[in-house]
Amino acid sequence: MTSRLFAILVVGVVFLSSCTQSPPPAPASGDGVHRSAWTPARLGLVAATGDPAVMPSTPGFSAGVIYLNRVYVDQQQACNDAFIAVVNPGVGISQAYLGVYDPQSRRLLSATGDVSASLQTSAALRLPLTSMVPAQPVNKELWIAVLIGRMARSPGVIGGREYGTNLGLTDDLRLWISDRSDYTALPATAPAVKAPQHSSIPFVGIGP
């Protein structure tokens, strides 16, 4: 199923690089099974912010800010990789990481190594975590973190607003950002957070 995820992400990267329209709907299944309800497990993922095939925008990032994206565990499997898809390559990037936090304990469960070079290419990225995230209970909340410590230009990634990522939410947001903007590495404990000024959420996921 992970190969299907990469096929979708590659098509999305190519499509969004050439235009700003939403991708066409997937063809209907011929086996009579209703396919309209999307879950991360359909792409072999354990958790993700959304379906990358229908995320039409390309959110960027600010240097030194940790972006914490709320997800829920869809499969009780251990995770070895993080996923993101770059449409517009960044420039001059250094000290860039993805990671996974447990919002209950606020502990960093795992993170990638420095992925600065990867974020300066247009590609669907599968980024190894430095240690395995143990299997978590289904429906458990996690935060997938994105940090770019330094950059001359932000990468644009597959993402979406979904009528406003945080629309109608007050204290349980889908997207938080750190209240500081001077981070160069993901801390062992989740940072103090605040609501972002914009509400586009990137496609990020974790999987086996």
Salt bridges, closest charged atoms under 4 A:
ASP31 OD2 - ARG35 NH2 2.68
ASP81 OD2 - ARG126 NE 2.96
ASP102 OD2 - LYS140 NZ 3.19
GLU162 OE1 - ARG174 NH1 3.18
ASP172 OD1 - ARG70 NH1 2.79
ASP182 OD1 - ARG180 NE 2.89
